[in-house]
Amino acid sequence: MSHEKPIRVLVAGLGNMGRSHALAYHNNPGFEIVGLVNRSTPKLEPELQAYTIHPDFATALAELKPDLCSINTYSDSHADYAVAAFEAGCDVFVEKPLATTVADAERVVAAAKKAGRKLVIGYILRHHPSWTKLIEEARKLGPPYVFRMNLNQQSSGPTWATHKSLMQTTSPIVDCGVHYVDVMCQITDARAVEVRGMGLRLSDEIAADMYNYGQLQVLFEDGSVGWYEAGWGPMISETAFFVKDVMSPKGAVSIVMDPNAKSDDIDTHTKTSVIRLHTAETGPDGKFIRPDQDMRMTGEPGHQALCDLEQAFMLRAIREDLNLDRHMADAVASLRICLAADESVRTGQPVRL
């Protein structure tokens, strides 16, 4: 059968995520890498060293005619690269954030629909069994919700260098925030109506108009409220770097982090250890009816395994013609909220959506 031929993929961007996705394609017989795109020649894993690195995306796209483009470059090139790929008849995987403006994100979705091709956005937590469990348990509690989430990263050396280069285009609350705001939006189906943000520049090593610590607050139509906090850099505290907590009138569900975990270990960003379910119900004596329930999440996928799952989903989306309308709409919605927060940080005013 012709559709079982491997999908020919061009991988653009060979940073941390790009290399992980390239390894996922390399190890999945459903894909065949036809080329890599990067301006420089980075140090690559042994499995990737045989592939040719092309300096220019447009040229590689025209010459190699791939079936799928995997776009893992800096955020400011995502939209143009994705639209070019759709116009060339490709399906597209793009790392989050989908774009750096809502208009650009909507332009990419429109291009996908016009071309009749698949667009999958790199929301890695959607492929994580523990996060899907957290969302499922929270939805059972019912709204209105309080969402409390953060991911602060104390960074130094090469990790701080990576953070500084990311901050040339995107603030931490946008770059990481889209994941956790997406989780909020999956738990409540309500529309976000207002966003407030605040931020602070804690380093002279970043642009004067950029901030490396930020917090957003979001208000939803069903009364739900949430906050998300992200800070990057050598001055960031390790004490409360990881809070993932959802409360509702019926109780709460939380991720309990290993107390010895470190924020600069990429696997701790997704590993969940234990999901704790607390039920608010009390008996005639006013005391809780049932103790908190700890769900131990064993066999957690690490970072590379998650990238493998994400690209397995990409393969299914193409081969089984999955409807990705909600997937695309959710990506635009979470980006809209995070960009509104960024606007609020810069103007000092809340943003009505």
N, C-alpha and C positions, 0 to 999 in steps of 0.2 A: 504494500500500500504506500502510495507516494507521500502521504502526510506523516509517515513514520520516519522519513529521512530526518537526520539531525537538523535542528534549527541553527542556521549560520549566524553567529553573533559577533558584533563589533563592540569592544569594551572601551569606552572613553573615560579617562581619568584613572590614575593608578595610585591614589592615596590609600589610606587605610581601608575604606569601604570598597573602592574599585578593585583592589587586589583580592579582597575576600570574595567579591562577586565573581571575579575572573576564575578563582579557584573552584567556586561552585559550578561554573559552566564547564571548566576543565574536567571535573570529576563526575559530571552528569552526562550519560551517554545520549541524552536527548538533545544536547547542544554540541556545536562545533565552533570553536573560536577561530574567526578568520583574520583577526588582527586586534592589536591594542593601540590606543591613541594616548599620547602624552607628550607634552612639549619637551621634557627632558627624559633622560634614560635613568629611571630609578633602580634601586636595588630590588630585585624580584625574587620571589620564592623559586626554588629549582624547577618546579613543575611549569612555571610560566616563562622560563628563559628562552624556550625555543620559538616563541611567538614573535612576529615582527612588530616593532613599535613604530607607529606613524606619527609624525609631528602635527599633522593638521586634520581635524575631524572632517571637514567638508570634502577634502580630497580623498580621504580613506573611504568615506561613504559612497562617493561617486565611483571609485575604482573597484571596491570590493563587493558592492551590491549585497549587503547582508540582509537577512530576514528580520533580525532583531538588533536594535541599538540599545546598549546598556550605558546610561549616562551618569557618571559618578564624578563629574568635574565640580569646580566651585559653583555655588548656587546661581551666580549672575549669568552663567552660560546655559543653564538647564533649559529654559524656554526656547531659545533660538535653536539649540541642537535638537530638541525633541520635535519641534515643528518641521525642521529640515528632514528629520528621519521619517516622519509621517508622510511628508510630500514625496519622499523617495519610495514610499510603499512599505516601510518597515513597521513592525510592532516596536514598542518602546518600554523599557524599564528605566525609571529615573529615580535617583536618590532623593530623599526629602532634604530641604523643602522643595516642592514642585517648581517654584519660581521665587523671585524676590518681590513681586507685586501680585496683587489679586488679579489685575487685568491680564498679566502674563500667564498666570495659572489658568485662567478661563480661556485664554487663547490656545494653550496646549490642549485642554480638554476638547475645545471646538475642533481643533485640527485632528485629534484622534477620531472623533465622531464622523467628521467629513471624510476621512480616509477609510473609515470602517476597520480601523486597526485597534489592537489592545494597548492600553496604557496602565501599567502597574507602578505605583509610587512606593518607595522604600520605607514603608511603615513596618519596621522589623518586629515590633511588639505584637502585631496582628497574627504573627506566626508562632507565638510563644505560648505553649500550653498553660503556663501559670497565669499569664495575663488574660487569656481567654477565660480562665476559671474565675479570676478576680471580677471581670466584667459580668460574667454570668451570675455570680453570687450577689453582686451589687444590684443588678437588675431585679433579682428576686425580692430584695428589700423594698424597692419602690421609692419614687420621688416624694418630696423634694430632697435633693442631695446636698451635702457639703463635700467638695473635693479638695483634698490637701495633698499637694504633690511638689516635690522638688528633686533636682539633681545638681548638686554643687560639686565641682571638680577641682580639688587642689592639684595644681599642675606645676611642673618645673622641667627644665631641660628640654628635650625634644617635644614633650607633650605640650608645654607652654608655647613652644615655637609653632606647633600646629594650631593651637587655640588662637594665637596672634594672627596667623594667616587667615583663619576662618573669619576673624573679626574685621578683616578688610572689607567684607561684604555683608556679614550677618551677625546680629547680636546673639548672645547665648539664649535669651528667652525665645527667640525665633527658631534658632537652629535646633535646640533640643525640645523646646516647648511644643512644637507641632505633634510630637509623639504623645505627650501626656494630655494635651488638650484633645487630641483624637480619642484617647481613652475616655475622657469625660463625655465627649459627644456620642460615643458608643453606648455609654451607660444611660445617659438621658437622651431621648430622641428630641428633646426640646431645642428650640433655636436659641442661640446666644443673642442677647439684646443690648448688652453694654459691656465695655471692657475698660479697665483702668490699669495703668502701668506706672512703675517708678524704677529708676535705675541710677547707678553711680559708677563713675570711672575711678577705679582704685589703682591705676597704674599709668605712669608716664610713657610706657612702652607701646601704648595703643593710640590710635587717632584721637584728636581732641573731641570729635563729635561722636565717639563710640563709648559704650559703657560695658564693663566686664562683669557687673553684677546687676541683675534685674529681677523684678517680680511683677506678675500680672494678676489681676482679679477679674473674673468673668461672671456675669449675671445672666441666667437663662430665663426663658419665658415661663417655665413651670415653677419658678421661685428658687431653683437650685443656684448655688453659688460655688465658686471654686477659686483657689489660688495656685499659682505655679511659680517657683523660684529657681533661678539658675545663676551660678557664679563660676568663673574660670580664673585660675591663676595661682601664683605662689603664696598669695596672702589669704586664700580661701580656707575657712575652718573645716576640719574633718568631722567635727562633733555631731552635726545633724545633716550630713550630706544627702541622706536618703530617707524621704518620707513619702509613703504612698498609702493614702488613707481615704476611705469613703464612708461618710456617715449619713444616716437617714432616720426618720422617726422610729423605725423598727430596729435599728441597731447599726453596726458598723462592720466593715470588712477592710483589713489592712494587710500589707506585706510587712513581715517582720524580718529585718535584715540581720545577718550575722554581725554581732558587735565588733568582730575583728576585721571586717571588710574594709578595703581602702578605695577611695573614690577614683584613683588614677588607674585602677585595674578595669579594663573595658568589660570583662565578663560580669563584674558586679553591677553594671548598669542595667542588665537584663535579668540576672539570676535573682530568684525571689526567696529561696530557702523555705519560708513558711507563710501560708495565708491564714490569718486569724479571723474567725467569724465571731462577732459578739452580738447577742440578741438582747434587745432592750426590755423584753417582757418580764414583768415582776408578778409575784404571787400575792395572796392576801396580806402577808407580813411585810410587803413592800420590798422583799429581797428578790434577786434574780432567780428565775425558774431554772435556767440551765447555764452551765459553765461555758466559758469561751471554748470554741472548737478550733484546734490547730490542724490545718491540712498540710501535711509535709509533702513537699514537691520533690520527689526523687527523680534521678535521671534527667536533670535539667539540661537542656541544650546550651552549649557555650556559644560564643559569638559566631564562629565559623559554621557550626551546625545550624544556627538560625539563618545565616545567609544561604545555606544549602536549601533549607525549607522554603525560603522566600523565592528562590529561583525555580524550585519544583512547582510552586504556585504559578509562577510566570509561564512555565511550560504547559501546565494544565489550562490556564486561561486561554492560551493560543489553541491547543489541540482540542479542547472541549468547548471552545467558543463561549466561555463564561461571560455573563452579563456583569460588567464592571461599573455600571452607572453610579451605584451607591458608593463604591470604592473611590471613584473620581470626585463625586460631590463632597464626600467626607474630607478628602485631601484639601479641597479648596476651602471648605468651612473652617478647618483647623488652622490653615494658613491665614485666613481672613482675621481670625481672633488674635493670632500672635502678631500679625502686622499692625493691627489696631492697638495692641499693647505697646508696640514699639513707637507708634505715633503718639500715644498718650504719654510715654516717657519723655518724648522730645518736646511736646507742647504743654505738658502739665495739665491737660484737660482730659476728662473721660471721653470715650468715643462711643456714640450710639450706632448700633449696627442696623 
